[in-house]
Amino acid sequence: MSTKLNGIELDIHSKEYKRLLFDIIDEYNNNGKKTVLLTCDAYFPVVDGVVNVLDNYARKLSQKMNVILLVPDFKGKVRMNGYPIIGVNSGFSKRLNYQVPLPMLHVRFRRYLRRLRIDIVHCHSPFTISRLAMDLHRKRCVPLVNTFHSQYKQDFEKQAKIFVPLLMKFIMRCFNSSSEVWTMHQASRDTLISYGYKGNIRLVPNGTDIAPSADYPAERRAARKRWSVDNDTVLFVFVGRLVTQKNILFTADVLFLLKQKGLKFKMIFAGSGPDRNKLEERIAQHGLTDDVRLVGQVDKEVLTSIFSAADMFLFPSLYDVSSLVQVEAASRYTPTAFVEGSVTSCTVTDGVNGYIFPAEVNQYAEGVYNALQNKAKVEEIGKNAYRDLYITWDDVIDKVYNRYLELIEEAKSKQN
C-alpha cells in the first residue's frame, strides 16, 4: 500500500480518485485488520508540528493496521504520502497560513465514510473536522482519541479576543466528548485541565525518525563545513513555523544583544510562516543580515545537517505544548535553550539536559552568553539531552497501537 500511494497527487473530485478510494476502502473492510481514521484540520503542503506528528503516525501505523486520513485538500487536491486520504473541501487563509476545512460545502467525502468500516478514530485538532470525528464516535460507538497539541487559548486571544469564551467552549466540547485525551507531558496535562477537561488523560510523547549518528564527530565536521561555520564561531538554530507566537522577534533581539557582547556567531532559522517578513525586518534593523540565514522549509536530511552543525537550539517559545524539534535537536546532541514559564521546558532540567533562561530579552541573552563560556559543559548537556529526550517514532507507535487495541476491546465489551 505505501509504495502504491507514495507521492500520488490527485484531484479529490476526479473519477480516478473516487475509484482509488473505493478500492482501498473495500480492501480495508475485508482484510481482517483494524482500521483507524486519523483526522486533522490541517495537512500538507502546510507544515507544522501537528501535521508532522500526523504524518508520522500514519506512516508508522500503516505497518500494523489499516490507516486512512480525513484532512483538508489544498486547491482541490491531496498528496498521499504512503497512505490513503479522504480530502475535504477547504479554503486557504493567508492570515492564518492554514487551510480552513469546509465540509458543509462538500458531500462526496461522506460517501467514503459511510462505506468505510472504522474501529477507532484519532483526532489531532479540535475544530471543524473534529465535529465529523465526534459524529462517528457517537453513531458507530467506536473509541475517539483526541490529542492535545497546542495552547489554543493563546491563539484565540491573538486572533479573535472577544470570542475567546465561545471558541474555548467549542473546542472543549470536542475534548470532553473523547474516550480519552492524549498529551505529551505533565505540564500540557495541567494546561488541558485548566481549560476545563474532565476526562481520562494519557501521556504519549512525540518522537523522531532521525536515526542516531553512526559517526557524530565526522558528521558534525561535514555539517559545519556545509554551513560555512568555522571552529571559532557559535552556530545557533531555530526550527519551526515563523510566527510571532514562537517568540521569533524575541530571538532576533537576543542575537542583537549577543553581537553587542562581541560573540562571534551565525544563526539559521529553518521554517516558513506568515511572520517571516516581520522577522526579516527585525534582523535588518539590528544589522544582523550577514549573521543570520533564513533557509525556509527543509527536508529531513537538511534538518539533520543543521542540528549536527549547531551548538545551541534557541527556542524561547511560550506557545508550544510539546515540540518535535527539541527531540530532533537531541538526536544530534544539540541542547535547547527554553524560557521560564514555557510548557515545553518541563521536559528538561536546567543545566543537566537543557537550559531554561528568564523570559526577558536581556536576561535570556545573558544566560546564553554565560553558558557558552563553558563549551565542555554545553557538549555535556547536549549528550544528556540525547540520553534523556531522544525517542523514536517506532517506540512511540508501538505503544499507540497497543493502546488502540485496548480501547477497541473496551468499546466492544461495553456494547455486549
C-alpha positions as CSV (number, residue, x, y, z in Angstrom):
1,M,0.0,0.0,0.0
2,S,2.7,2.5,1.0
3,T,4.6,2.0,-2.3
4,K,1.4,2.3,-4.3
5,L,0.4,5.5,-2.7
6,N,3.7,7.2,-2.3
7,G,3.8,10.7,-3.8
8,I,0.4,10.4,-5.6
9,E,-1.4,13.8,-6.0
10,L,-5.0,13.6,-7.1
11,D,-7.9,15.9,-7.6
12,I,-10.5,14.9,-5.0
13,H,-13.3,15.4,-7.5
14,S,-11.8,13.1,-10.2
15,K,-13.0,9.7,-11.2
16,E,-9.5,8.3,-10.7
17,Y,-9.5,9.5,-7.0
18,K,-13.0,8.1,-6.5
19,R,-12.1,4.6,-7.9
20,L,-8.9,4.5,-5.9
21,L,-10.5,5.4,-2.6
22,F,-13.4,2.9,-3.0
23,D,-10.9,0.2,-3.9
24,I,-8.8,0.9,-0.8
25,I,-11.9,1.1,1.4
26,D,-13.2,-2.3,0.1
27,E,-9.7,-3.8,0.7
28,Y,-9.7,-2.4,4.3
29,N,-13.2,-3.7,5.0
30,N,-12.2,-7.2,4.1
31,N,-8.5,-7.8,5.0
32,G,-9.2,-8.6,8.7
33,K,-7.0,-5.7,10.1
34,K,-8.2,-3.0,12.5
35,T,-8.9,0.4,10.8
36,V,-8.0,3.8,12.3
37,L,-9.3,7.1,10.9
38,L,-6.9,9.9,11.7
39,T,-8.3,13.4,11.4
40,C,-6.9,16.9,11.4
41,D,-7.9,20.4,10.2
42,A,-4.5,21.0,8.5
43,Y,-2.4,18.9,6.2
44,F,0.4,19.2,3.6
45,P,1.6,21.4,1.9
46,V,1.1,23.4,5.1
47,V,3.7,22.2,7.5
48,D,3.8,22.5,11.3
49,G,4.4,20.2,14.3
50,V,0.9,18.7,14.3
51,V,1.0,17.9,10.6
52,N,4.4,16.2,11.1
53,V,3.0,14.2,14.0
54,L,0.0,13.2,11.9
55,D,2.3,12.1,9.0
56,N,4.5,10.0,11.3
57,Y,1.5,8.3,13.0
58,A,0.1,7.5,9.6
59,R,3.3,6.1,8.1
60,K,4.3,4.0,11.1
61,L,0.8,2.7,11.9
62,S,0.3,1.6,8.3
63,Q,2.8,-1.1,9.1
64,K,0.4,-2.5,11.7
65,M,-3.2,-1.7,10.7
66,N,-5.3,0.0,8.1
67,V,-4.8,3.8,8.2
68,I,-6.9,6.4,6.4
69,L,-6.8,10.2,6.9
70,L,-9.7,12.7,6.9
71,V,-8.0,16.1,6.2
72,P,-8.5,19.2,4.1
73,D,-7.5,19.4,0.5
74,F,-5.3,22.1,-1.0
75,K,-6.7,23.8,-4.1
76,G,-8.8,20.7,-4.8
77,K,-6.0,18.2,-4.5
78,V,-4.5,15.9,-1.9
79,R,-1.0,14.4,-1.9
80,M,-0.7,10.9,-0.5
81,N,2.5,10.0,1.4
82,G,2.1,6.3,1.5
83,Y,-1.4,6.1,3.0
84,P,-4.9,7.0,1.6
85,I,-6.6,10.3,2.3
86,I,-10.2,11.3,2.3
87,G,-10.0,15.0,1.3
88,V,-12.4,17.6,2.5
89,N,-13.0,20.8,0.5
90,S,-11.2,23.8,2.1
91,G,-10.3,27.4,1.5
92,F,-6.9,28.8,2.3
93,S,-6.5,31.6,4.9
94,K,-3.4,33.7,4.1
95,R,-3.8,35.4,7.5
96,L,-3.6,32.1,9.4
97,N,-1.4,30.4,6.8
98,Y,-3.7,27.3,7.1
99,Q,-6.4,25.5,5.2
100,V,-9.9,26.1,6.5
101,P,-12.0,22.9,6.0
102,L,-15.5,23.5,4.6
103,P,-17.3,20.1,5.0
104,M,-20.7,21.8,4.7
105,L,-19.8,22.6,1.0
106,H,-18.7,19.1,0.2
107,V,-20.8,15.9,0.4
108,R,-18.8,13.4,-1.6
109,F,-16.4,12.6,1.3
110,R,-19.3,11.4,3.4
111,R,-19.9,8.6,0.9
112,Y,-16.4,7.3,1.6
113,L,-17.0,7.5,5.4
114,R,-20.3,5.6,5.1
115,R,-18.7,2.8,3.2
116,L,-15.6,2.6,5.5
117,R,-15.5,0.2,8.4
118,I,-13.9,2.1,11.3
119,D,-12.6,0.6,14.6
120,I,-11.2,3.8,16.2
121,V,-10.9,7.5,15.4
122,H,-8.0,9.6,16.5
123,C,-8.5,13.4,16.2
124,H,-5.5,15.7,16.1
125,S,-7.3,19.1,16.1
126,P,-10.5,20.3,17.8
127,F,-12.0,22.4,15.0
128,T,-14.3,21.8,12.0
129,I,-13.3,18.2,11.1
130,S,-13.4,17.2,14.8
131,R,-17.2,17.5,14.5
132,L,-17.1,14.7,12.0
133,A,-15.0,12.6,14.3
134,M,-17.4,13.2,17.2
135,D,-20.3,12.1,15.0
136,L,-18.6,8.9,14.0
137,H,-17.8,8.2,17.7
138,R,-21.4,8.7,18.7
139,K,-23.2,7.0,15.8
140,R,-20.8,4.0,15.4
141,C,-19.9,3.5,19.1
142,V,-16.2,3.4,18.3
143,P,-13.5,4.9,20.5
144,L,-12.5,8.6,20.0
145,V,-9.0,9.7,21.0
146,N,-8.1,13.3,20.9
147,T,-4.5,14.6,21.1
148,F,-4.0,18.0,22.9
149,H,-1.2,19.6,20.8
150,S,-1.4,23.4,21.3
151,Q,-2.2,26.2,23.7
152,Y,-5.3,27.1,21.8
153,K,-6.4,29.8,24.1
154,Q,-3.3,31.9,23.2
155,D,-4.2,31.6,19.5
156,F,-7.7,32.7,20.2
157,E,-6.6,35.7,22.3
158,K,-4.4,36.8,19.4
159,Q,-6.8,36.3,16.5
160,A,-10.2,36.8,18.0
161,K,-10.1,38.1,21.6
162,I,-13.7,38.9,22.1
163,F,-14.8,35.4,21.0
164,V,-12.4,33.5,23.3
165,P,-15.1,32.1,25.7
166,L,-17.2,30.9,22.8
167,L,-14.2,29.4,21.0
168,M,-13.0,27.7,24.2
169,K,-16.5,26.2,24.7
170,F,-16.4,25.0,21.1
171,I,-13.1,23.1,21.3
172,M,-13.7,21.7,24.8
173,R,-16.8,20.1,23.6
174,C,-14.6,18.0,21.3
175,F,-12.1,17.1,24.0
176,N,-14.8,16.3,26.6
177,S,-16.5,14.0,24.0
178,S,-13.5,11.8,23.8
179,S,-12.9,8.3,25.2
180,E,-9.6,9.8,26.4
181,V,-7.2,12.7,25.5
182,W,-3.5,12.2,24.9
183,T,-0.9,14.8,25.5
184,M,2.9,14.8,25.8
185,H,3.8,15.5,29.4
186,Q,2.6,16.7,32.8
187,A,2.7,20.4,32.1
188,S,0.5,20.1,29.0
189,R,-1.8,17.8,31.0
190,D,-2.2,20.6,33.6
191,T,-2.9,23.1,30.8
192,L,-5.7,20.9,29.4
193,I,-7.2,20.5,32.9
194,S,-7.1,24.3,33.3
195,Y,-9.2,24.6,30.1
196,G,-11.9,22.5,31.8
197,Y,-11.3,19.0,30.7
198,K,-12.8,16.4,33.0
199,G,-12.0,13.0,31.4
200,N,-9.1,10.5,31.2
201,I,-5.7,11.7,30.1
202,R,-2.8,9.6,28.8
203,L,0.8,10.9,28.4
204,V,2.1,9.9,25.0
205,P,5.3,11.6,23.9
206,N,6.3,12.7,20.4
207,G,9.3,11.0,18.7
208,T,11.6,11.5,15.7
209,D,12.5,9.4,12.7
210,I,16.0,10.8,12.7
211,A,18.3,7.9,13.3
212,P,21.3,8.0,15.7
213,S,24.5,9.1,14.1
214,A,27.0,6.4,13.1
215,D,29.9,8.8,13.4
216,Y,28.8,12.0,15.0
217,P,32.3,13.8,15.1
218,A,32.7,13.2,11.3
219,E,29.1,14.2,10.7
220,R,29.5,17.4,12.7
221,R,32.7,18.4,10.8
222,A,31.0,17.9,7.5
223,A,27.9,19.8,8.6
224,R,29.8,22.8,9.8
225,K,31.7,22.9,6.5
226,R,28.4,22.7,4.6
227,W,27.0,25.7,6.6
228,S,30.4,27.6,6.4
229,V,30.9,27.7,10.2
230,D,34.4,27.7,11.5
231,N,35.6,26.4,14.8
232,D,35.6,29.8,16.5
233,T,32.0,30.6,15.5
234,V,28.9,29.6,17.5
235,L,26.0,28.3,15.4
236,F,22.5,28.9,16.8
237,V,19.4,27.4,15.2
238,F,15.7,27.8,15.3
239,V,13.4,25.3,13.6
240,G,9.6,25.9,13.4
241,R,6.9,28.0,12.0
242,L,7.8,31.6,11.6
243,V,5.1,33.1,13.7
244,T,5.4,35.7,16.4
245,Q,3.8,33.4,19.0
246,K,7.0,31.4,18.9
247,N,9.0,34.5,20.0
248,I,11.0,34.7,16.8
249,L,11.3,38.5,17.2
250,F,12.5,38.0,20.8
251,T,15.2,35.7,19.3
252,A,16.3,38.4,16.9
253,D,16.6,40.8,19.8
254,V,18.7,38.2,21.8
255,L,21.0,37.9,18.8
256,F,21.5,41.6,18.7
257,L,22.5,41.7,22.3
258,L,24.9,38.8,21.8
259,K,26.5,40.6,19.0
260,Q,26.9,43.7,21.2
261,K,28.7,41.5,23.7
262,G,31.2,40.5,21.0
263,L,30.1,36.9,20.5
264,K,31.0,35.5,17.1
265,F,28.1,33.6,15.8
266,K,25.8,32.5,12.9
267,M,22.1,31.8,13.1
268,I,19.9,29.6,11.0
269,F,16.1,29.9,11.0
270,A,14.6,26.9,9.3
271,G,10.9,27.0,8.6
272,S,8.2,29.1,6.9
273,G,5.2,31.1,8.2
274,P,3.2,34.3,7.9
275,D,5.5,36.4,10.0
276,R,8.7,35.8,8.0
277,N,8.7,39.4,6.8
278,K,8.5,40.7,10.3
279,L,11.5,38.6,11.3
280,E,13.5,39.8,8.2
281,E,12.7,43.4,9.1
282,R,13.8,42.9,12.7
283,I,17.1,41.2,11.6
284,A,17.8,44.1,9.2
285,Q,17.0,46.7,11.9
286,H,19.6,45.1,14.2
287,G,22.2,44.9,11.4
288,L,22.3,41.1,11.5
289,T,21.8,40.3,7.9
290,D,25.2,38.9,7.4
291,D,24.9,36.8,10.6
292,V,21.5,35.2,10.0
293,R,20.2,32.8,7.3
294,L,16.5,32.1,6.7
295,V,16.5,28.8,4.8
296,G,12.8,28.1,4.6
297,Q,11.2,24.7,4.9
298,V,13.7,21.9,4.8
299,D,13.6,18.2,4.4
300,K,14.9,15.7,7.0
301,E,18.4,15.4,5.5
302,V,19.0,19.2,5.7
303,L,17.4,19.4,9.1
304,T,19.7,16.7,10.4
305,S,22.7,18.5,8.9
306,I,21.6,21.8,10.6
307,F,21.3,20.2,14.1
308,S,24.7,18.3,13.5
309,A,26.4,21.7,12.9
310,A,24.6,23.6,15.7
311,D,25.9,24.5,19.2
312,M,22.5,25.5,20.7
313,F,18.9,25.5,19.7
314,L,17.2,28.8,20.7
315,F,13.6,28.0,21.5
316,P,12.1,30.8,23.7
317,S,8.5,30.0,22.7
318,L,5.9,30.3,25.4
319,Y,3.3,29.0,22.9
320,D,4.2,25.4,22.2
321,V,2.9,22.5,24.2
322,S,5.5,19.9,23.0
323,S,7.7,20.4,20.0
324,L,9.1,17.7,17.8
325,V,12.2,19.8,17.2
326,Q,13.5,19.5,20.7
327,V,13.7,15.7,20.2
328,E,15.2,16.2,16.8
329,A,17.8,18.6,18.2
330,A,18.6,16.0,20.9
331,S,19.2,13.4,18.2
332,R,22.4,15.3,17.3
333,Y,23.4,16.3,20.9
334,T,22.2,19.9,20.5
335,P,21.0,21.4,23.8
336,T,17.8,23.5,23.7
337,A,17.5,26.9,25.5
338,F,13.9,27.4,26.7
339,V,12.4,30.2,28.6
340,E,11.0,30.1,32.1
341,G,7.2,29.6,32.2
342,S,7.1,27.7,28.9
343,V,5.2,24.4,28.9
344,T,7.9,22.8,26.7
345,S,10.7,23.5,29.3
346,C,9.1,20.9,31.7
347,T,10.9,18.2,29.6
348,V,14.4,19.3,30.8
349,T,16.3,20.0,34.0
350,D,18.1,23.3,33.7
351,G,21.9,22.8,33.4
352,V,21.5,19.0,33.1
353,N,19.9,18.2,29.7
354,G,18.9,21.6,28.6
355,Y,18.8,25.3,29.6
356,I,15.9,27.4,31.0
357,F,16.5,31.1,30.9
358,P,14.3,34.0,32.0
359,A,11.6,35.2,29.5
360,E,13.2,38.6,29.3
361,V,15.5,39.5,26.4
362,N,18.5,40.8,28.3
363,Q,18.4,38.0,30.9
364,Y,17.9,35.3,28.2
365,A,20.8,36.7,26.2
366,E,23.0,36.9,29.3
367,G,22.1,33.2,30.1
368,V,23.1,32.1,26.6
369,Y,26.3,34.1,26.7
370,N,27.4,32.8,30.1
371,A,26.5,29.2,29.1
372,L,28.8,29.4,26.0
373,Q,31.8,30.3,28.1
374,N,32.0,26.7,29.1
375,K,32.0,24.7,25.9
376,A,32.7,21.4,27.6
377,K,29.6,21.9,29.7
378,V,27.5,22.7,26.6
379,E,28.7,19.5,25.0
380,E,27.9,17.5,28.1
381,I,24.3,18.9,28.3
382,G,23.9,18.1,24.6
383,K,24.9,14.5,25.3
384,N,22.5,14.3,28.2
385,A,19.7,15.7,26.0
386,Y,20.2,12.7,23.7
387,R,20.2,10.4,26.7
388,D,17.0,11.7,28.2
389,L,14.9,13.1,25.4
390,Y,15.7,11.1,22.3
391,I,12.9,8.6,21.4
392,T,12.0,7.2,18.0
393,W,8.6,7.1,16.4
394,D,8.8,3.3,16.2
395,D,8.9,3.2,20.1
396,V,6.0,5.7,20.3
397,I,3.9,3.9,17.8
398,D,4.3,0.5,19.4
399,K,2.6,2.0,22.5
400,V,0.0,3.9,20.4
401,Y,-1.0,0.7,18.6
402,N,-1.3,-1.3,21.8
403,R,-3.5,1.3,23.4
404,Y,-5.7,1.5,20.3
405,L,-6.4,-2.3,20.7
406,E,-7.2,-1.9,24.3
407,L,-9.7,0.9,23.6
408,I,-11.3,-1.1,20.8
409,E,-11.8,-4.0,23.1
410,E,-13.1,-1.8,25.9
411,A,-15.7,-0.3,23.5
412,K,-16.8,-3.8,22.3
413,S,-17.2,-5.0,25.9
414,K,-19.5,-2.0,26.7
415,Q,-21.7,-2.9,23.8
416,N,-22.1,-6.6,24.9
